[in-house]
Amino acid sequence: MIISVTGTPGVGKTTIAKLLAGILSYDYIDLKEFAVSNGLGEPYEGEIAIDTERLSEVAREKLKGKNAVVDGHLSHLIPSDVVIVLRTNPKVLGERLKGRGYPRSKVADNVEAELIDLILVEALEFNKRVIEIDTTGKDPETVVSEILTLLNGNMEKRVGIVDWSRYYDDIVKYLHVREENENK
C-alpha cells in the first residue's frame, strides 16, 4: 500500500509521515530525495523543479508492490492507494514559516495556498481516496492515531472538514506582502 502524506509546507508532513511509517513498518520515502535520486529534479532558484508527469511514471514503476509512506507536498500527484492531506490553521502556519526564516513572499504564498485548499483540491483531482486531517493544536501522535483510525475503518473519502474563512481577519496580514511588493 502506498500512502501519500501531503499538504502545504509547514503542516507537519515529515513528522507525521515518519511516525506513520514507523508504526506501520512501511518504508519512508522523502519525495524530493526520490525525485533527485531518480534524475527527475533540477535545481531552480534554490528549489528543485520536478517534472511531475515523469515523477508519477517513475513512482508507479519503482513503488509497485511496496508498502511505503511517501512524504512531500507533491506526493498527491503520484499513484497512491490513499492520500492524507494535512491541514493547519493558516495563522499558525504563517508563524511557523516565519520562524523557519521563509521570505515574506513565500510565507504569503503558502498561507494563501492553505487558505484556499489548494493541495486538497489538487489531491481530489488526481485521487479517489483522500482523507483530510486538521493538525491544528494536535501533537503528532494524536494526528497519527486519527489517521490510523480512519485507515482501519476503510474510510474512502473525508474532505470538507476544514474551513479557514472565519480566520480571514487573522490571516490577511500574511497576504498583504504580495500587495506591498506589487506597489513598489
N, C-alpha and C positions, 0 to 999 in steps of 0.2 A: 504494500500500500504506500502510495506517495501522498504525503500531507504537506501542502504548501502553507507556510505562515507568512502572511503579507500585511502590509499597512504602510502608512505614511512614515517616513523616517522619524525615529524618536518614540514610537509607540511601545517598544519593548520586544520587537520581533526576535532578536538574537537570544535574549534571556529566556523567553518563552520557548522558542524552538529547541534550544539546547536542553532545557529541562524536560520538555515533552519527549524528545528523542531518547534521553536517558531513561525515563520511566518506561517507555515502550520498548527499549532495547533496539531502537531503529538507528540507522546511520544518520548523522547530522551532516547536512550539506549547506555550505555558505554559497549562495548562488553566484555571487560576484567572483569568488575563487574558482568555482566550477567553470564559469564563462572564460576566465583568463586562462586556466589550465587546459581548456579545450580550444584555445585560439579564437575565441568568439568576442573578445573585448579589446577595444583600442582606447588608449588614454586620450582624453579630450577635456581640456580646461580643468585639470585636476580630478576629473571623474573618469569613469570607464564607459565609453559608448559601446552599447551591446546591440547586435543585430538580433532582435527578439524572435523573429521568424526562425532564424538558424538555431538560436538557443532552444527553442521549442523542439525542433527536429532532433538535435543532439541529445537533449534531455530524454526525449521519448526513447531513443535508441539506448543510451547508457544507463538509464534508470529502470528499464523494463525488468519486471520481476523482482525488484528490490523493495525493501521496506526502508523508507527514508523520510525524514522531516527536512524540507527544503526551506531555507531562511533567506528572504530578500524581498525588497519592495517590488520586484518584478516576478516573483515566484508564481503569482496567479496567472502568468502568461505561459507557463509550461504545463504539459499534460499532468494532471493530478487527480487523485481519487476524491480528495476533499481539499477545499481552500478555507483556511482560517484567516479572517480579516480582523486584525486587531485595531481597535479604535481608542482614542484618548481625547479627552476634552481639549479643544484647540488652545485654550488659555494655558493649561498645564503643559501642553506640547510646546507652545511658544516659549515658555520659561525654560523648559528642558533644553530646547535647541539653542537658546541664548546662552545657557550655562555651558553648552558644548563649544561655544565660540563660533557658531554659524554666523555668516554675514546677515545683516538685517534683511536683505532681499531674499535670501534662501529661507530664513525664518518665515517671512511673509508668504512665500510660495507654498511652503509645507503646511502652514496654518490654514491657508485658503484651501488647499487640497483636502485637508481633513474636514474643514467646514462644509465643503460641497460633496463629500462622499466619493471623491474621485477614484480611489482604489477599489472601493466596494462596487461602484458602477462598472469599472473595468472587469473585476472578478466575475460579476454576473454575466457580462457579455461573453466570457470565454469558458465558463464552468457551470455545470449543473448543480454540484453540491458545494454550497457556500454557507459558511457559518460565521456570523458577525459576533464579536465579543467586545464589550466595553471594558477596558482595563483600568479606567479612571479610579484611583483610590484603592486599587486591589494589589495585594502582593502577588508575586509570580506564582507561588504555589496555589493560591486561590484561582487564578486565571487558568492554570493548567488543569486543576480539578474540574473546573467548569467545562473546559474543552473535552476532557475525558468522559464526563457525564454525558455530554451531547453526542460524542462519537459512539459510546457504548449503547446509547439509546437509538442508534441508527438515524440520527437527525439528518434529514436530507437538505433542508434549507432553513436558515434562521437569519433573516435580514430585516432591516427596518426598525431595529430596536434602539437606534441612536438618532437623536435629533439635536444638533448643536445650535439651532436657530435661536433658542431662548438665551443663549450666551453671547449673542452678536455684539452687544454693547461692551462686553468684556474683551472681545476678540478684535474689534475693529482697530485698536491701536497697533496691532501687529501688521495689519493690512495697509496702513497709511504710508508705509515706507515706499511702496510702489508709486503712489501718487507724488510723494516728495521727489523721487528720482525722475519722474516724468516731467515735473515742473522746473527742473534745473536747466 
